[in-house]
Amino acid sequence: MELKDIDLNLLLVFDRMLAEKRVSAVAETLGLSQPAISNALSRLRRAFGDPLFLRTARGMEPTPFALQLAEPVAYAMSALHGALNQHAVFDPASSTRAFTLAMTDIGEIYFTPRLMDALARSAPGVTISTVRNTAINLRDAMEAGQVDIAIGLLPQLKSGIFQRRLFLQRYVCLFSAAHPLAAKPRLSLKDFSTAEHLLVKAAGTGHGQADEVMASQGIVRRVRLTVPHFVAVGHILRSTPMIATVPERLAHSIAGPFGLVWRAHPAKLPEIAINCFWHTRFHRDPGNQWLRGVIFEQFADG
């Protein structure tokens, strides 16, 4: 098929349908009637010889062929939008734009204080909202523009997503400064195995790999308490004789306020990569570019 054989406006409808999954939503976004969107989809189906979208309880879901087209079409739309708006600028000093960041509770603890301090100086009118990357279909939300940037250990984000590494970090053992193990400069595997543990099972993140690695090494823990997130770790550890395996930068952030200490982990655990992610559609968006720059400046190693 040649470009001359297809109306490029139809690709705009296709691109928005991938993001919205509802004819009515696409019609509202593009300022067209629902029959016009349905007609555009019919023309696309005839042109490609594929249904492209199938009606389901979750909306109009793309076919395998449509998914193959999704990334190149999104990139082409983004490149064209960038070319047509290359003179557009984003002025952080006067902007009142609201950005949405997807991150875990660890991210909120570690990233948001310094990020908000930086924005207070350079972009006082800009506002930030955070959402849990486990509470939404993250890739779809980023494609639809509902999430501007995601930060964290997110191995599930691949197709259609740009990413840049911010830093590598290791896991450490965190516990109360009053814990008997606090007297030791290093922990042995025996110390680790015989201690009582607080286990964090953070679904939807890559942090479960640490548990998998320890299990593969035959390391057994005496787990007394299991929680689904990291946000309560400081409160729990400061008043119990348990220890927890946590990312090092989280330990740095909460050790002081909660009277905790950390030690190098006795198990051989892989370092974890914390990345910044953004969708192909918004790679050239001036506001998104600016916010990424602030995040890189504040948090990227090297």
C-alpha positions as CSV (number, residue, x, y, z in Angstrom):
1,M,0.0,0.0,0.0
2,E,1.2,3.5,-0.9
3,L,0.5,6.6,1.1
4,K,-1.4,8.0,-1.8
5,D,-3.8,5.1,-1.4
6,I,-5.1,6.2,2.0
7,D,-6.5,9.3,3.6
8,L,-4.1,10.2,6.3
9,N,-7.0,11.6,8.4
10,L,-8.1,8.0,8.8
11,L,-4.8,7.2,10.5
12,L,-5.6,10.0,13.0
13,V,-8.8,8.2,13.8
14,F,-7.0,4.9,14.1
15,D,-4.4,6.5,16.5
16,R,-7.1,7.9,18.7
17,M,-9.1,4.7,18.7
18,L,-6.1,2.9,20.1
19,A,-6.0,5.3,22.9
20,E,-9.7,5.9,23.7
21,K,-11.2,2.5,22.7
22,R,-14.6,4.1,22.3
23,V,-16.1,5.6,19.2
24,S,-17.9,8.3,21.3
25,A,-14.7,9.4,23.0
26,V,-12.8,9.6,19.7
27,A,-15.6,11.6,18.2
28,E,-15.5,14.1,21.1
29,T,-11.7,14.3,21.0
30,L,-11.6,15.0,17.3
31,G,-14.7,17.2,17.2
32,L,-16.6,14.9,14.8
33,S,-19.8,12.9,14.9
34,Q,-20.0,9.3,15.9
35,P,-21.2,8.3,12.4
36,A,-18.2,10.0,10.9
37,I,-15.9,8.0,13.2
38,S,-17.7,4.8,12.4
39,N,-17.4,5.6,8.6
40,A,-13.7,6.3,9.0
41,L,-13.2,2.9,10.7
42,S,-15.1,1.1,7.9
43,R,-12.9,2.7,5.3
44,L,-9.8,1.7,7.3
45,R,-11.1,-1.9,7.5
46,R,-11.6,-2.1,3.8
47,A,-8.2,-0.5,3.1
48,F,-6.3,-3.0,5.3
49,G,-8.6,-6.0,4.9
50,D,-8.7,-6.4,8.7
51,P,-11.4,-5.7,11.4
52,L,-8.8,-3.6,13.3
53,F,-11.0,-3.2,16.4
54,L,-13.4,-5.7,17.9
55,R,-16.2,-4.7,20.3
56,T,-15.7,-6.2,23.8
57,A,-16.9,-5.4,27.4
58,R,-13.8,-3.3,27.8
59,G,-14.4,-1.2,24.7
60,M,-13.1,-1.5,21.1
61,E,-10.0,-3.8,21.5
62,P,-7.4,-3.8,18.7
63,T,-6.7,-6.9,16.6
64,P,-3.2,-8.3,16.4
65,F,-2.7,-6.6,13.1
66,A,-3.8,-3.2,14.6
67,L,-1.3,-3.7,17.4
68,Q,1.4,-4.2,14.8
69,L,0.4,-0.9,13.3
70,A,0.1,0.9,16.6
71,E,3.7,1.9,17.3
72,P,4.7,3.1,13.8
73,V,1.5,5.1,13.4
74,A,1.9,6.7,16.8
75,Y,5.5,7.6,16.1
76,A,4.5,9.1,12.7
77,M,1.7,11.1,14.3
78,S,4.1,12.4,16.9
79,A,6.8,13.3,14.4
80,L,4.2,15.1,12.2
81,H,2.8,17.0,15.2
82,G,6.3,18.0,16.2
83,A,7.2,19.2,12.8
84,L,4.0,21.3,12.5
85,N,4.6,22.8,16.0
86,Q,8.3,23.1,16.0
87,H,8.0,26.8,17.0
88,A,5.8,25.9,20.0
89,V,7.5,26.6,23.3
90,F,6.8,25.7,26.9
91,D,7.5,28.5,29.4
92,P,7.7,26.9,32.8
93,A,7.7,30.2,34.6
94,S,4.2,31.2,33.4
95,S,2.7,27.7,32.7
96,T,-0.2,26.4,34.8
97,R,-0.1,23.0,33.2
98,A,-1.0,19.9,35.3
99,F,1.2,16.9,34.8
100,T,0.4,13.3,36.0
101,L,3.3,11.0,37.0
102,A,2.9,7.3,37.6
103,M,5.1,5.9,40.4
104,T,5.0,3.6,43.4
105,D,4.9,4.7,47.0
106,I,8.7,4.4,47.1
107,G,8.7,6.9,44.2
108,E,6.5,9.3,46.1
109,I,8.8,9.1,49.1
110,Y,12.0,9.5,47.2
111,F,11.2,11.7,44.2
112,T,8.4,14.1,45.0
113,P,10.0,16.2,47.8
114,R,13.0,17.2,45.7
115,L,11.0,17.4,42.5
116,M,8.4,19.8,44.0
117,D,11.2,21.9,45.5
118,A,12.7,22.3,42.0
119,L,9.3,23.2,40.5
120,A,8.6,25.8,43.2
121,R,11.7,27.6,42.0
122,S,11.3,27.3,38.2
123,A,7.6,26.6,37.6
124,P,5.5,27.9,40.4
125,G,2.2,27.5,38.5
126,V,2.8,23.9,37.4
127,T,1.0,21.2,39.4
128,I,1.7,17.5,39.8
129,S,-0.6,14.6,40.4
130,T,0.6,11.0,41.1
131,V,-1.1,7.7,40.3
132,R,-0.1,4.2,41.2
133,N,1.2,2.4,38.2
134,T,-0.5,-0.7,39.5
135,A,-4.0,0.9,39.6
136,I,-4.3,1.5,35.9
137,N,-3.4,0.0,32.5
138,L,-0.2,2.1,32.5
139,R,0.8,1.8,28.8
140,D,-2.8,2.7,27.6
141,A,-2.9,5.6,30.1
142,M,0.4,6.9,28.8
143,E,-0.7,6.5,25.2
144,A,-4.0,8.4,25.9
145,G,-2.1,11.2,27.6
146,Q,-3.6,10.5,31.0
147,V,-0.1,9.8,32.4
148,D,2.7,12.0,31.2
149,I,5.7,10.2,32.7
150,A,6.2,7.0,34.6
151,I,9.2,6.4,37.0
152,G,10.4,3.2,38.6
153,L,11.2,-0.4,38.0
154,L,8.7,-1.2,35.3
155,P,9.9,-4.1,33.0
156,Q,6.4,-4.4,31.5
157,L,6.7,-1.1,29.7
158,K,8.2,-1.8,26.3
159,S,6.4,-1.3,23.0
160,G,5.8,2.4,22.0
161,I,7.6,3.7,25.1
162,F,10.9,5.6,25.4
163,Q,12.9,5.2,28.5
164,R,16.1,6.6,30.1
165,R,17.9,5.2,33.1
166,L,18.0,7.5,36.1
167,F,20.2,5.3,38.4
168,L,21.0,1.8,39.6
169,Q,20.5,0.8,43.2
170,R,21.0,-2.2,45.4
171,Y,18.8,-3.8,48.0
172,V,19.7,-3.4,51.7
173,C,18.5,-4.7,55.0
174,L,16.6,-2.1,57.0
175,F,15.7,-2.3,60.7
176,S,15.3,-0.3,64.0
177,A,18.4,1.3,65.5
178,A,17.4,-0.5,68.7
179,H,17.5,-3.9,67.0
180,P,20.2,-6.3,68.3
181,L,21.6,-6.5,64.7
182,A,22.3,-2.8,64.7
183,A,25.5,-3.6,66.7
184,K,26.9,-5.5,63.8
185,P,28.7,-3.7,60.9
186,R,27.8,-6.5,58.5
187,L,25.1,-9.1,58.5
188,S,25.7,-12.8,57.8
189,L,23.3,-15.0,56.0
190,K,22.7,-16.7,59.3
191,D,21.8,-13.3,60.9
192,F,19.4,-12.7,58.0
193,S,17.8,-16.1,58.0
194,T,17.2,-16.2,61.8
195,A,15.8,-12.7,62.1
196,E,12.0,-12.0,61.9
197,H,11.1,-10.4,58.6
198,L,8.7,-7.8,57.2
199,L,8.0,-8.9,53.6
200,V,6.8,-6.4,51.0
201,K,4.9,-7.8,48.1
202,A,4.5,-4.8,45.8
203,A,2.4,-6.2,42.9
204,G,2.9,-4.7,39.5
205,T,6.5,-3.7,40.1
206,G,9.8,-5.6,39.5
207,H,10.7,-5.7,43.2
208,G,9.5,-9.3,43.5
209,Q,12.7,-10.4,41.7
210,A,14.6,-10.0,44.9
211,D,12.4,-12.6,46.6
212,E,12.7,-14.9,43.6
213,V,16.5,-14.6,43.6
214,M,16.7,-15.4,47.4
215,A,14.4,-18.4,46.9
216,S,16.6,-19.7,44.1
217,Q,19.6,-19.4,46.4
218,G,17.8,-21.5,49.0
219,I,17.6,-18.6,51.5
220,V,14.7,-19.0,53.9
221,R,13.2,-16.1,55.9
222,R,11.1,-16.2,59.0
223,V,8.3,-13.9,57.6
224,R,6.1,-12.5,60.4
225,L,4.3,-9.9,58.4
226,T,3.5,-9.3,54.7
227,V,2.2,-6.0,53.4
228,P,1.4,-4.9,49.8
229,H,3.4,-1.7,49.7
230,F,6.5,0.1,51.1
231,V,4.8,3.2,52.6
232,A,4.2,1.7,56.1
233,V,7.7,0.1,56.4
234,G,9.2,2.9,58.5
235,H,6.3,2.9,60.9
236,I,6.4,-0.8,61.3
237,L,10.1,-1.3,61.7
238,R,10.7,1.4,64.3
239,S,8.5,-0.3,66.8
240,T,9.1,-4.0,66.0
241,P,12.0,-6.4,66.0
242,M,11.6,-7.2,62.3
243,I,13.9,-6.4,59.4
244,A,13.0,-5.7,55.7
245,T,14.7,-6.0,52.3
246,V,14.2,-2.6,50.6
247,P,15.8,-0.5,47.9
248,E,18.8,1.5,49.2
249,R,17.4,5.0,48.3
250,L,14.2,4.3,50.2
251,A,16.4,3.3,53.2
252,H,18.3,6.6,52.9
253,S,15.0,8.5,52.8
254,I,13.3,7.0,55.8
255,A,16.1,5.8,58.1
256,G,16.5,9.2,59.8
257,P,12.9,10.1,60.4
258,F,12.0,6.7,61.8
259,G,15.2,5.9,63.8
260,L,16.3,3.1,61.5
261,V,19.6,1.8,60.2
262,W,20.5,-0.3,57.2
263,R,23.2,-2.7,56.3
264,A,24.5,-4.2,53.1
265,H,22.4,-7.2,52.1
266,P,24.1,-10.6,52.8
267,A,22.4,-12.2,49.7
268,K,23.8,-11.8,46.2
269,L,21.0,-9.7,44.7
270,P,21.1,-7.9,41.4
271,E,21.1,-4.2,41.2
272,I,17.8,-2.6,40.0
273,A,17.5,0.0,37.3
274,I,15.1,2.9,38.0
275,N,14.0,4.4,34.7
276,C,12.0,7.4,33.4
277,F,9.4,6.4,30.8
278,W,7.3,8.4,28.3
279,H,5.2,7.5,25.4
280,T,6.3,7.9,21.8
281,R,3.3,10.1,21.1
282,F,4.7,12.8,23.5
283,H,8.3,12.5,22.7
284,R,8.4,15.9,21.1
285,D,5.8,17.6,23.3
286,P,7.6,20.7,24.7
287,G,6.0,20.4,28.2
288,N,6.9,16.7,28.4
289,Q,10.4,17.4,27.2
290,W,10.8,20.1,29.9
291,L,9.6,17.9,32.7
292,R,11.8,15.1,31.6
293,G,14.7,17.5,31.7
294,V,13.9,18.5,35.3
295,I,13.7,14.9,36.3
296,F,17.0,14.0,34.6
297,E,18.7,17.0,36.1
298,Q,17.5,16.2,39.6
299,F,17.9,12.4,39.7
300,A,20.0,10.9,36.9
301,D,23.4,9.6,37.8
302,G,25.9,10.9,35.2
